[in-house]
Amino acid sequence: MSTEIKTDTRLIAYCGLYCGACRKYLNGKCSGCKQLASPHWCKIRTCCIDQKFASCADCPLKTPNDCKKFNNTISKIFALIFGSNREKCILTIREKGAVWYAGHMAETGQQSLKNK
């Protein structure tokens, strides 16, 4: 078990969450979104892999919420329960870059930027 949160752009999930600050990742129970052989159920992950995107930040749509794969019922429930804002994460990656984002998330220990 490692509690050290590392800066690593490979730990940015396709949807913009930062796996490097996730408890399951830190406890060695998950290798992170991009390292997993599944989940095949994640339409965001499948889309990004098919399009060869590092994350939804590479998508040409103006905002991630314009995408039905990104903006779905499960993501809305997840955002409500955990107070996450994946759209804000993706827009921040676009604006400041993946290296800055990974560093910021590791430094602040956040898995997601918050709604407010």
N, C-alpha and C positions, 0 to 999 in steps of 0.2 A: 504494500500500500504506500502510495506517494501522495503527500499533501502539497507538494511543490507544484504550482501552476506554471507551466512552461509556455513561452512564446513560440508558437509554431503555426504557420499559415495552413499546414495540412490538417490542423485540428479545427478549422472553420468548417462547419457542416454546410452542405449544399444550400440549406435554408437560411444560413447566416448565424445560427447559434454557435457558441464557442465550446466545443467538446472538451477542450483542455481544462475548463473550470467545472465540468460536470462531476458530481459525486461518484457516479458509476465508473467514469473514466479514471478518476483519481484513486478509486478503490480497486482498480484492475479488473473490473467486471465488464468493461466495454472497451473496445479498441478505438472507438470514434467512428463517426458516420462514414468517412471515406475509406476506412480500413476494413469495415465489416463486409462479409460476403453477402449479407442481407442487411437491411430489410428490403425485400422485393416489393413490399406493400407500399413503400414511400414513393409516391408519384413525382415528387420534387427531385428526389435522388435519381430516379430513373431518367427523368427529363434531362437533368444536368449531365449525366453520364452519356446519354445519347447525343446531346449537343456538344459534348466535350467542353462544358463550362466548369470552371473551378467552383463556382457557386452561382446562385441566381443573380448576383451582381453583374455577371457577364451577359445576361439576357438583354436583348434590345428593347423589351417593353419598358415604357416610361416608368412605371412603378410596379413592384412585385404584386401588389394587390390587384393589378389588372389581369393577373393570371389565375385561372380557375384551379390549377394544380396547387398554387401557393396559397391562395385565399379560399380555404374550404372550411367546413364545419369543425373538423378535428383541430385545425390550427387556431380557430377562434376559441374553442374550449381550452386548449393548451395555454393560449395567451391569457385567458381569464383566470385560470387556476394559478399559473406561475407568474403572472404580471409581465410576461415577455412581450417584446415587440420585434418580431423578426423582420418586418418591413423596415423599421428604423435601422436594424443591423445591416441589412442589404444596402440601403441608401448610404449609410456611413462607410461601408466598404467601397462603394462607388466613389464617394467624395474624398476619402482619406487614404484609401488603399488597404489591401489585405495585411501588409506588414504592420502598418500603424494599428489597425483594428486588432490583430492578434496580440500585439504588445499591450494595448490599452486594456483588453479583456483579461489578459494574464495579470497585469498590474493591479487591476481593480477586483479581480477574482469573480468576475461576472460571466455567466453563461449566455446572457442576453442583455441587450440594452432594455431599459425599462420603458413603460408607456409614457411616463412623465419626464 
